[in-house]
Amino acid sequence: MEQSNYALSCMNIHWEEFWLEDIVDIKSGVRLTKADQAAGKRPFVGSSDGDNGVTGFVSNINSSLDSNLLGVNYNGSVVDNFYHPYECVFSDDVKRLYFKDKTARNKYCYLFLKQCILKQKSKYAYGYKFNATRMNRQKIMLPINSTGKVDYDFTRKYMVIQEIKQLYEVIKYIV
């Protein structure tokens, strides 16, 4: 079987360690107790490992109202994280991560980062929380380009190809 040019170019990717604080900005969510939640249609993201972190729907608005970011649990289901392209409100148990490089603020780069962060899950548990200080100083491996910077173009293309592969499998199953 012949390898594609893309597959061959992936073999030549170089990886480097980066502190999370060097590639993302980290912001906190805001405490919103069950008693203070007003029913609504806006997703409320809590420290859950399922349903994309959405633990309810509220009409409340606070300073955590946000979209197009990665929500990372530092309490509860520690290190679990989800991409949120839609507007939602975040619990104080969830940190909001944004790429510093605005060109990387897209679904595919966030999904790539999601997996890189999940590789650290076994390190954190009850009593050793993935708090803001540890998040900032967490090292992750990322692909680099010829200038030594994170290769966001590669991460985006890689994730697009992974998505296409999954869609192809779904189509094969349906047809």
N, C-alpha and C positions, 0 to 999 in steps of 0.2 A: 504494500500500500504506500502510495506516494504521500509524503508530508507536504502540507501547504507551506507557502512562503511565510505566513504568519506564525505557524507552529515552529518553523525553524528559527524565526527571529526571536521567539519567546525563549529559546534555549540560550540566547546570548544576553539575556537580561541580567543586569547586576543589581544586587540588593544591598541596602545599607540600613543601619540602625538609626532611628530618629526618636527624640523625646516627643511625646504627644504635644507638649506645650510649644514646640517649634513648628508644628504644622497645623494646629487647630487652636481656636479660642474656645474657652470653656466657660459657660454661664450656668447659673443655678436655676432650678425651678422655684416655685413659691408654694409654701404650705397652704393647702386648701382642705380642711377637714370635711368629713362626710356631712357633718351638721351644717357647714357653711355652703355646701354645694347646692346650686339651684339647677333643677333639671333643664336640659336643653339639647341642642343638636351638635355642639362643639365637642370633639373628642377631648377627654381628660386623660393624660398619660401618667400612669403611676409606675411603680416598681414591680412590674409583672413580667413573666417570661412568655406570655402568650398574647394573642389578639393584637399584635404589634404594639404591646405595652398599654393599649387603651383599656382603662378600668371602668370607664363610665362616660356619660355625655352630659355636659353642663352648659349653662348659659353665662356662667361667670367669666369675667375678663380680668386679668391682672398682668403684671409686668413679664410673666412667662409666656404670654401669647406669642406664638412663633410658628414658622414653617420652614421647609427645605433645610433640614438639619438631621443630625444623628442624636437621638435621645439615648443616653447611657445610664443604666441603673448603677447607683453606688450603694444602695441599700436594698434589702429584700432579695430579689433575684439578681444578685451582684454580677456586673459585667455584661449581662444581657443587654442588647441594644437594638434599636430599630430606626429605620429611615422614615421620616415624617415629611412627605411633600406637601401635606395639607396643613391648614391652620389648626392649632390645638393649644391647650393649656397644659403646663407641666407641673407635676408634683415636686416638692422639695427633695424627694428621693431620687430624682432624675436630673442628670447634668445634660446640658445642651451643647453639642459640639458643632462648630462651624470651621470649615477650612479657611485658613488665613489667605490662601491663594484663591481669589474669587472665581478663577476659571475652573477650579475643581469642585465648585458647589453645584454638583449635579447628582442625579440618582445613582449613576454608575460608580463614580468615585466614592460616594458615601457607602454604597454596598460593598465595595472593595475594602474600605476602612473598617466596616462592620466586622468582616471576617478576621482582619488583622487583630482587632481588639479582642474578639472572642477567643483567640489563641491564648489569651492571658487568664482565662476564666479559672483554671485550676489553682492559680496563685492566690486568689481572693476567696474568702469565706467569712462566716460569722466571726466577728472579732477582728478581722483584718479587712476592713471595708475599702472599697475602691473610691475613696473620697477625692476631693479636688486636688489636694496636694499629691497624692499617689498617682492620680490620673495625669497630672502635669509631668511627673517624672517617670512615667511608664515608657519604656522603650518598645518600639515596634519595628519590624522589618518592612521596608517598602522598596519598590523598584526605583532605580535612579536612571537619569538620562546621562548623556555624555558630559554635561556640566556639573554632575554630582548632585543635582536637585531632584526632588521627587518627580517621577515620570508620570504625571497625571494623564497624559495622552495615552500611555500604555494601559494604565489602570482602567480608563474609560473604555478603550477598545476591547480589552480583555473581558470586561463584564458584559459588554454588548454581545460579544461572541457567545458567552455562557448563556445569556438570555435567549439568544437565537437557537442555540442547541436545545434548550429546555422547551421552547415553543415548538420546535420541529418534532420532538418526542411526543408532545401533546397532540399535535396534528396527526402524526402517525397512528396514535392510539384511537383518535376519533374516526379517522378514515379507515 
